[in-house]
Amino acid sequence: MSAIYKFELKNYFHSVIGQLVMSAMLLFIGIYYVFINLMYGYSSMTHSLRSVSFIFVIVIPILTMRSFSEDRKNKTDQMLLTSPVSITSIVMGKYLAMLSVFGLVCLISCIFPILLKQLGSTQMLSSYSMLLAFFLFGAASIAIGMFLSSLTENQIVACVGTIGVMLVLQLMDSISTLIPSTASGSFFVLMILVPAAAMVIFHMTENIVISGGTVLSGWGILTILYFVKQSVFENLLPGFLNYLSLSAHLDNFYNDIFDIPAIVFYLSVIFVFLFLTVQTIDKRRWGH
């Protein structure tokens, strides 16, 4: 894993992608820092970091688009897939390299609260708590982008797809307001989502029995639950979609609340998408 990590990290720092991502993020963080903290006198970095989080929709896809798609296009993935290195080590090596590029931006940003303190009082704990959440937000976004890159050999498709997914996940709290909050509305939407989930499972396993079983069991459980305890579905889907919003989990940190469930959420997203990436690559290895 260390060899893959060093190789990938070297590529990022010797290519325009790594320099572009770091420069863009530091530029936007610096602009918001100057305007919000220095000019308007806010004593915490929470406002600056919350405002700049929108840039993830652009920089994360650029950072992750080549992680696996480039190897597939150049056929260099076959050397990795036939090597004795485990799939988990390959995925983790690439992921940690991208995380290091993003982490360096966060590390440099740790200087800003210290500089702010030299000019007067500042909320150090609040600022660094927000920096932690900001880092985890980015780490979760990178895991999602890397998974999408593993699905295609076209970097542009991977980039555009990640932009779309990131945009939806950032706006999920707004989208949730458009979803019917009634029990019947949530029930019917969930019934539609079950086959969609089964299609993802079929893509991962290519097992029609497991996929079909997922649909039948999912529909059965939802139907029984709906008729036994209909109140469970009241406002269920809007609340769930709101929970899935990546940016919404920054709000408590923005309001000076150290939100442990938000940290657990980001870590869970990282784990799930790293696992999905491993499964996707592992399926291709056995295909060889």
N, C-alpha and C positions, 0 to 999 in steps of 0.2 A: 504493500500500500504506500509506503514512504517513497518508493521510486516513482510511482505514478503521481503522487502528490507533488514531488519536486519538479517533475517534468511538466505537469500542467501549470504549476505556479510560475515556472520560468517562462512558459509560453505566454501567459497572461501579461507578465511584466515586460515582455519583449515584443508584444503586439500592440496594435492600436486599441484593441478592445479594452484591455485592462487600464490603459492610460485614459481612454475616453470615459469609462465608467467612473473611475476615481476622480477625474477632473470635474465631470459634470456634477457629481454628488457633492463634492467639496465646494464647488462654485455656488450651488443652490443653498447649501447649508450656510455658507458664508454670507450670502445675500440676505437671507432671512435673519441671520444673527445680527447683522449690521442694522437692518431696519427695525426689527422687533425688539432686540435686546439693547442695542446701543442708542438708537435714535428715540425709541419710544419708552425705554427704561424698564422693560420687563426683567425681573430678577431671576427668572428661571428659563431653562432651555426648552421647556415643555411646549411652548407656543411655536418656537422655531422648528422643532423636529416634527411636531404634528402637522405643521403647514407644508413641510417639504416632503412628507411621505408620499405625496402623489407622484413623485418622480420615479418611484419603483415601477410604475406601469411601463416606463420606457427603458430605464437602465437595467433592470433585472432581465428582461428578454434579450437584450444585447449581450449581457454577460453570460447567459446560459445557453444561447441558441446553438453554439458550436460544441457543447460539451460531449454529446454523443452523435449528433447528426453529421458532423464533419467526419468522424471516424467511419460512419457507415458509407458516406459518399466516396471517401478516398479508399475504402476497403481495408483500412488499417485496423478496423474493429475485429477482423478475422484473426489477427495476431493475438489480440487480447483474449478473444473468446476461446482460442485453442491453447492458451498459455496455462500453466499450472496455478496462476493467481486466481483466487476466488472472486466470484462476481461481486460479493460484498466489498472486498478490498478495492476493486476497480471503481465501484460507485462511490465509496467513501473517499478514495484518493482524489477523484475529480471534484466531489462536493466540497471537501475541505480546502481545495485549492481556490475554488470560487468564493468560499466563505472567508478565506484569508484576505482576498482582494477587498471584499466588502468590509471585513473586520478592521482592516487598516484605516479605512475611512472613519469608522466609528472610534477607533483609537485616537486618531488625530483630532476628532471632534471633542474628545475628552478634555482637550486643552481649553476650549472655549469657556466653560464655567469658571476655570481658574483665572483666565484673563478678565472675566466679568467681575470676579471677586476683588481684583485689584482696583476696580473703579468704584466699588461700594459693596453694599450687602447683596448677597445672592443666595438662592435656595439650592445649595449644593446637592443635598439628598434627593430632592425632587428632580433636579437636572440629570443626575446619574441614573436614577430609576427610569426616567424616560429614555435615556440612552440605551439601557438594557433592553427595554421593550422595543425600541427602534431596531436594535441589533437582531432580536429574535424575530421581529416582523420581516426583516430582510432575509434572515436565515430560512424562514418558512417559505418565502417567495422564491428563493433560489432552489429549494427542494422541488417546488412545483414546476419551475421552469426547466429544471434538469429532467424531470419525468417526461414532460412534453417533448423535449429534445430527443429522448430515447425512442419516441414513437415514429420518428420520421428521419429521412436522410437529407431533407431539404432544410437548410438553415433559415431561409426566409419563412417557410411554413412554420417552423418551430418558433421563430421570433413573433410572427403575427398571431399565432395561436396562443402564445404566452401573454401577449399584450391583451388579447380578448379575455382570457381567463382572469388575468390580474385586474382588469377593469371591472369585470363582473363581481369579483370577490371584494374589491374595494367599495363598490356601490351596492353591495348586497343588503345593507341596512335600509337603503332607499328603495330597492326593489321589493323588499319584504312588505312595504306598505301597500303595494299593488296587488298582493296575494290575498284572496278572500280569507277572512278570519273565522268564518263559520265552520262548524264541525263537518258538514257535508262537503264544503269547498276543499278543506284540507284532506278529507278522505279521498275524494276523486283525484286530486293532484298526486297524492301519494300512490294511488293505484296506477297512475301513469308512469311514475318514477320507478316503480319496481321492475318493469321490463327494461328500462334504461340501465338500471344497475345490473340486471342479468346480462345485458349485452357487453358491459364492461368485463364482467366475470368470464364470459365466453371468450372475449378477446385475450384475457390473461391465461385461461386454462385450455381453451378450445375443447371443452367438455360440455356437450349438449345436455347430458344428464344433470350435471351440477347447475347449469344455467336454467334449464327447465324447472328443476326442483326449487330454485330460488324464486322463480315467478309464482309457482303454485303455492309454496309455503308462505311467501310474502302476501299474496292476495288473500290466502286463507286466514292468516293472523290478523290482517287489517280488517277483514270482514267481520270476524268473530268479535274483535275488540270494539268495532264500531257499533254493533248491535248490543253488546254487553254493557259497555260504558262509553257512550257517545261523547260525554263531556271531555274525555281525554283529547279529542280532536279540536276542541275549541281553541282557536288562536295558535294551534300547534305548529303549523307550517310557517307562518310569518315569524314566530319566535325562533324557530330553528334556523331559518334563512338569515335572520338578524345575527344569530350566534355565529354563523359561518363567515360573517364579514371580517376580513383581516384587519382593516383599519379601525373598525369599531372597538376593537379590544385595546386600542391605544387611549381611548377616552378617559378611563379611570386614571391612568398615569398623567394624562393631560390635566385632570382635576386634582392632582397631588395625592392620589390614592394608589398604594402599592398593591396591584391586582394580581394575586397569586393564581387564580383560575385562568387569567389571560396568559400567564407564563406557561401553565399546563397546556392550554389550547395550542399555543405556538409550537411547543415541543411535540405535541401529538401530531400536528400537521407535518412537521419535519419527519417524524418517524414513519407516518403512513406513506408519504410520497417517496421516501428513500426505499421503503419496502416495495412499493409498486415499481420503482425503477429497477430494483434488483430482480424482481419477478419478470419484468419485460425483457431485460438483457439475458436472464437465465433461459427464457424460452427460445431466444435466438441462438444461444449457445448449443442447446440440444438440437435445434434445427440444422446446425452445421454437422 
